[in-house]
Amino acid sequence: MQAIEFEATTFQHTIRVPDDIPDGVTLRVLLLVDDSKTKNDNSHWKHLLGSMPDVGSDEDFARSLDYGRTVSWDS
């Protein structure tokens, strides 16, 4: 038995193994998970949003009602 150590990040609950491992080989997998990153704590969103730069005020995003055309009603 041969031991290969590598680091991987999960994506959609999958881990990519190194290319030098051929298809059909039986593997024994040991997962070492950093518990500090697996907690379901949503406080990181608050810090992430708080670190975003100020992109403008409400006046910057207010849409003018002038559409550049004149409406005339036939009577």
C-alpha positions in Angstrom: 0.0 0.0 0.0 1.2 3.5 -0.9 0.4 6.7 1.0 -0.1 10.0 -0.9 -0.9 13.2 1.0 -2.4 16.1 -0.7 -4.7 19.0 0.2 -8.0 19.7 -1.6 -11.0 21.9 -1.3 -14.4 20.5 -1.7 -16.6 21.7 -4.5 -20.2 20.5 -4.6 -19.3 17.7 -2.1 -16.5 16.3 -4.3 -12.8 16.2 -4.0 -10.5 15.9 -7.1 -7.7 13.3 -6.6 -4.3 13.8 -8.3 -4.0 12.9 -12.0 -1.4 10.2 -11.3 -4.0 8.0 -9.6 -5.4 5.8 -12.4 -9.1 4.9 -12.7 -10.3 1.8 -11.0 -7.8 1.9 -8.1 -9.3 1.1 -4.7 -8.6 4.0 -2.3 -8.8 4.3 1.5 -9.7 7.9 2.3 -9.1 9.7 5.6 -10.7 13.1 5.9 -9.1 15.7 8.3 -11.5 18.6 8.6 -10.6 21.9 10.2 -13.5 22.3 12.7 -13.1 26.1 12.9 -14.2 26.4 9.2 -17.2 24.0 9.4 -19.3 25.7 12.0 -22.7 27.0 10.7 -22.0 30.5 12.0 -23.5 33.1 9.8 -21.7 36.0 11.5 -19.0 36.0 8.7 -21.6 37.5 6.3 -21.9 40.5 8.6 -18.1 41.1 8.5 -18.0 40.5 4.8 -20.8 43.0 4.1 -19.2 45.5 6.5 -15.9 45.3 4.7 -17.4 46.3 1.4 -16.5 49.8 0.2 -19.1 52.5 0.0 -20.2 52.5 -3.7 -22.4 55.5 -3.6 -25.3 57.3 -2.0 -29.0 56.9 -2.7 -28.9 60.0 -4.9 -26.3 58.3 -7.1 -28.7 55.5 -7.9 -31.9 57.5 -8.2 -33.4 57.2 -11.6 -34.6 60.3 -13.4 -38.2 60.3 -14.6 -37.1 62.2 -17.7 -37.1 59.6 -20.5 -36.1 62.1 -23.2 -39.3 62.3 -25.1 -42.4 64.4 -25.0 -45.8 62.7 -24.7 -48.7 64.5 -26.4 -52.2 63.2 -26.2 -54.6 63.7 -29.2 -57.9 65.2 -28.2 
